[in-house]
Amino acid sequence: MYSDIVDLREFYASPLGRVAARLLARQLGRLWPDLHRSSLLAFGYGTPLLQAMQAAPERRLLFMPATQGVAGWPREGANCACLVDEDTLPLPNGSIENILLLHALEGATNPAYLLRELWRVLAPQGRLLCIVPSRRGIWARAESTPFGNGEPYSPSQLKRLLRHAGFVPERTARMLYMPPSQSRLLLSAAEGWEKWGAILLPTFGGLLAVEASKQLYAPIFPAKQKKAALGLPLPDMAHHPRPVPSN
């Protein structure tokens, strides 16, 4: 289940949320330093990262799932945010060069179905960046933050899900090594937590980020296998018996 829009806004308005947004935006700048000449779709709740970007992408879209709620953004100028259904995005095929998932995959009703829809709208040379709570990190256990809501992932779980949806995982990064605390003392040392945590405890970052590219020749699954992979109900063969050939 997605986090509620009210809870997300309150968290990122708090001291801890502001520090987390700053650290995430810095990591995004390292992974994607060249966004200013491309298009970007942020799905879930990407507002904090979009606000902190140094160079704004040429075309920005912010899609928020219907069960989460939506908040207009930016405050000044034309609105870039809209409410959507995760399985029917209002975009043509191959129209977006970069897609960012934040507060999205861990709360999706059907993550595989969402990823297949994102695969459809991503350009052939496009990039997808999934940021999710890490199964080994303490942020996934902190119910006082939005990252404590939903399903956390390990690197192997997330990469397997991406491959099944037609993506090729390229790079993995971890972030938010600081404890999820509103303590001023801990927040003042956030930069040190990030620096030394990545060196001393590299696998214990609170969030996991996996960058993936679009596989142009995605495998074609039989209808039954595809439905099972997407979590869709299979037909009950007891109510659909095979026809008996006539003599």
Helices and strands as residue ranges (DSSP letters): H 5-13, H 15-31, G 35-37, E 39-44, H 47-52, E 59-65, E 81-84, E 96-102, G 105-107, H 111-121, E 122-133, G 139-141, G 146-148, H 155-164, E 167-175, H 184-188, H 190-200, E 207-214, H 223-229, G 237-239
